[in-house]
Amino acid sequence: MEGQKEVTPLVFGERLVRVIPYQKIPPHTGCFGPHWHKRMEIIRMLEGSISFSVGNTTVKLRPGTLGIVSPYQVHHGMSGDEHAVFEVTAFDVQNLCCSPVTTQKYVDPLLRRRTIFYPVTQEPEILRLYQNLIQLYTQNESPLQIIGALYTLLGAFYLHGIAFERVSSKTDGPINRAIDYINDHFLEKETTLSLSKRFGYNVSYFCRCFKNATGLPIMKYIQILRLEYAQQLLEATTESVSAIATQSGFSGLTHFTHSFTDHFGLSPTAYRQNLKE
């Protein structure tokens, strides 16, 4: 399944966690379209239900369950027969890197897409730890307490067996190197042909392996990175929309506006205006 990157703009700050409340979503309505991001998300149902798909797995989220999104996994959700109310807790796993031994064993595998979590749990201990994290967050407790609670919650994911290793293939190493390269050079003028030559692949084979690894065609992946970069410029600068389009690697304002609107649901101008409200 193809998906977009980073639907919700997030700034984590010193607490490393963001809790995003959602209003009621009407029945049989898309709660969030197919997308992916490098952060982790935990979705808690408050009312109703969601048909929740992560990768090739689809589960039903109801009150009393948590949906879990590992880094880089394409996911989407559709409300059921009733209004759906849920909250999303997001954090960047990379911010949890600390002790070299601990990081190597538990954090690096998530960042390198070698370990993923099963997308739903009803484990009472995990639910309790999640509620404790939310309580600390909403009460504006010390960032150190919040970070500690986040580590404890992540540890419970491993302790209760919802983490498992993704099956590797012989193309994982080269494709991961290609992904890392694109993440660092997405503003450069690259094509599927130039990238496949850079990594020593036949074009069609390279494109197929890349899509299997990311869920996205190469140029769509690059476009999403550029849109995310443009999003950051809209938030952090006063540059004109036209200037931001150029800086983000788009050949023209019309193409940029159409792509941004299709991706985020708002035009660049409307998106910037919403930030002021």
C-alpha positions in Angstrom: 0.0 0.0 0.0 1.2 3.5 -0.8 1.2 6.0 1.9 2.2 9.6 2.7 4.7 10.7 5.2 4.1 12.8 8.3 0.4 13.8 8.2 0.6 15.8 11.5 3.3 18.3 12.1 4.9 17.7 15.5 7.4 19.5 17.7 8.3 17.3 20.7 10.2 19.7 22.9 12.1 18.6 26.0 9.4 16.1 27.0 10.0 14.1 23.8 6.2 13.2 23.7 3.2 14.8 22.0 -0.4 13.8 22.8 -2.8 14.7 20.0 -6.5 14.6 21.0 -9.1 14.0 18.2 -12.6 15.2 18.0 -15.5 12.8 17.0 -14.9 11.2 13.6 -18.3 10.4 11.9 -19.2 6.8 11.1 -17.6 5.1 8.1 -15.1 7.9 7.6 -11.4 7.9 7.1 -9.7 8.9 10.5 -6.3 9.2 8.9 -5.3 8.2 5.3 -2.4 5.9 4.5 0.8 7.5 5.7 4.1 6.7 7.5 6.7 8.4 9.5 9.9 7.7 11.4 8.3 8.3 14.8 6.3 5.8 16.8 2.6 6.3 17.6 0.2 4.8 20.1 -3.5 5.1 19.4 -6.0 4.8 22.3 -9.6 4.4 21.5 -12.0 6.4 23.7 -15.3 5.8 21.9 -16.5 3.7 19.0 -14.1 1.7 16.9 -11.6 1.9 14.1 -10.6 -0.6 11.4 -6.9 -0.1 11.8 -4.4 -1.3 9.2 -0.6 -1.4 9.7 1.3 -2.9 6.8 -0.6 -6.0 5.8 -2.3 -6.5 9.1 -5.8 -5.1 9.9 -7.3 -5.1 13.4 -10.3 -3.6 15.1 -9.5 -0.9 17.7 -12.1 -0.5 20.5 -12.0 1.2 23.9 -9.6 -0.8 26.1 -7.1 -1.5 23.2 -4.1 0.4 22.0 -3.0 0.6 18.4 0.8 0.6 17.9 2.6 2.0 14.9 6.3 1.2 14.6 8.6 3.6 12.7 8.3 3.6 8.9 5.1 1.5 8.8 2.4 2.5 6.5 -0.9 2.7 8.4 -4.5 4.1 8.1 -7.8 3.9 9.9 -11.5 4.0 9.1 -14.2 4.6 11.7 -16.9 1.9 12.3 -20.6 2.1 12.6 -20.4 4.8 15.3 -18.6 8.0 15.9 -14.9 7.3 16.7 -13.0 9.3 19.4 -9.3 8.5 20.0 -6.0 10.1 21.0 -2.6 9.7 19.5 0.6 9.7 21.5 3.7 10.2 19.4 7.4 10.1 20.1 10.6 9.9 18.1 12.5 6.7 18.9 15.8 8.3 18.0 15.4 10.7 20.9 15.6 7.7 23.2 19.2 6.8 22.3 21.3 6.8 25.5 23.4 4.0 26.8 25.3 2.4 23.8 24.5 -1.2 24.9 20.8 -0.4 25.5 20.5 1.6 22.3 22.1 -1.2 20.2 19.8 -3.9 21.6 16.4 -2.1 21.7 16.4 1.2 19.9 18.6 0.7 16.8 16.6 -2.3 15.5 13.5 -0.1 15.5 15.2 2.7 13.6 16.7 0.2 11.1 13.3 -1.4 10.6 14.6 -4.8 11.9 12.1 -4.9 14.8 8.4 -3.9 14.7 5.6 -4.2 17.2 2.4 -6.0 16.7 -0.2 -3.3 16.0 -2.7 -3.9 18.8 -2.6 -4.9 22.5 -4.9 -5.3 25.4 -2.2 -6.2 27.9 -3.3 -4.7 31.2 0.2 -3.7 32.3 0.8 -1.8 29.0 -2.5 -0.1 29.3 -1.7 1.0 32.9 1.8 2.3 31.9 0.3 4.2 29.0 -2.3 5.8 31.2 0.5 6.8 33.6 2.4 8.4 30.7 -0.7 10.4 29.7 -1.3 11.5 33.3 2.3 12.8 33.6 2.0 14.6 30.2 -1.4 16.3 31.0 -0.2 17.4 34.4 2.9 19.0 32.9 5.2 17.0 35.2 8.9 17.1 34.9 10.3 16.1 31.5 12.5 13.6 33.2 9.5 11.8 34.7 7.8 11.7 31.3 10.9 10.4 29.6 11.2 7.7 32.3 7.6 6.7 31.8 8.2 6.4 28.1 11.2 4.1 28.6 9.1 2.0 31.0 6.3 1.7 28.4 8.7 0.8 25.6 10.3 -1.8 27.9 6.8 -3.3 28.5 6.4 -3.7 24.8 9.4 -6.0 24.7 8.6 -7.7 28.0 5.1 -8.8 27.0 6.2 -10.2 23.6 4.6 -7.8 21.1 8.0 -7.1 19.5 9.2 -9.3 16.7 12.0 -9.3 14.1 11.1 -8.4 10.6 12.1 -11.1 8.1 15.1 -9.8 6.2 15.9 -10.3 2.5 19.2 -10.1 0.6 18.2 -6.7 -0.8 17.7 -5.1 2.7 21.3 -3.8 3.0 21.6 -2.0 -0.3 18.0 -0.7 -0.2 18.5 0.6 3.3 21.6 2.4 2.1 19.6 3.9 -0.7 16.9 5.0 1.7 19.5 6.6 3.9 21.0 8.4 0.9 17.7 9.7 -0.3 16.8 10.9 3.2 20.0 13.0 3.1 19.8 14.2 -0.6 16.1 14.5 -1.4 16.5 18.1 -2.6 19.0 17.1 -5.3 17.9 16.4 -8.8 17.8 12.6 -8.9 15.8 10.2 -11.0 15.0 6.5 -10.7 17.7 5.9 -13.4 20.4 8.0 -11.6 19.6 6.4 -8.3 19.6 2.8 -9.6 22.9 3.4 -11.3 24.3 4.9 -8.1 23.5 1.7 -6.2 24.3 -0.7 -9.1 20.8 -2.0 -9.9 18.7 -2.5 -13.0 16.1 0.3 -12.9 13.0 -1.9 -12.7 14.5 -4.2 -10.2 15.6 -1.3 -8.0 12.2 0.3 -8.1 10.5 -3.0 -7.2 12.9 -3.6 -4.2 12.5 0.0 -3.0 8.7 -0.2 -3.1 8.7 -3.5 -1.3 10.8 -2.0 1.5 9.0 1.3 1.9 5.5 0.8 0.4 6.2 3.7 -2.0 7.6 4.3 -5.5 10.9 6.1 -5.3 9.8 9.4 -6.7 6.7 9.5 -4.5 9.0 8.9 -1.5 11.2 11.8 -2.6 8.2 14.0 -3.1 6.9 13.4 0.4 10.3 14.2 1.9 10.2 17.5 -0.1 6.7 18.2 1.1 7.7 17.6 4.7 10.6 20.0 4.2 8.3 22.6 2.7 6.0 22.1 5.7 8.8 22.9 8.1 9.7 26.1 6.1 6.1 27.2 6.2 6.2 26.8 10.0 9.6 28.3 10.7 10.1 31.1 8.1 8.3 34.0 6.5 9.5 33.1 3.0 6.8 33.3 0.3 5.1 30.2 -0.8 6.7 30.5 -4.2 10.2 30.7 -2.7 9.5 27.7 -0.5 8.3 25.7 -3.5 11.7 26.4 -5.2 13.7 25.7 -2.1 11.8 22.4 -1.6 12.8 21.1 -5.0 9.5 21.7 -6.9 9.7 22.9 -10.5 6.7 25.3 -10.2 4.3 26.9 -7.8 1.2 25.2 -9.3 2.7 21.7 -9.0 3.8 22.4 -5.4 0.4 23.8 -4.4 -1.4 20.9 -5.9 1.0 18.3 -4.3 0.9 20.0 -0.9 -2.9 20.3 -0.9 -3.3 16.6 -1.9 -0.9 15.5 0.9 -1.9 17.7 3.8 -5.5 18.5 3.0 -4.8 22.3 3.0 -3.1 24.6 0.5 0.3 26.0 1.6 -1.3 29.4 2.2 -4.2 27.9 4.3 -1.8 25.7 6.2 0.3 28.7 7.2 -2.8 30.7 8.2 -4.0 27.8 10.4 -0.7 28.0 12.3 -1.5 31.6 13.4 -5.0 30.7 14.7 
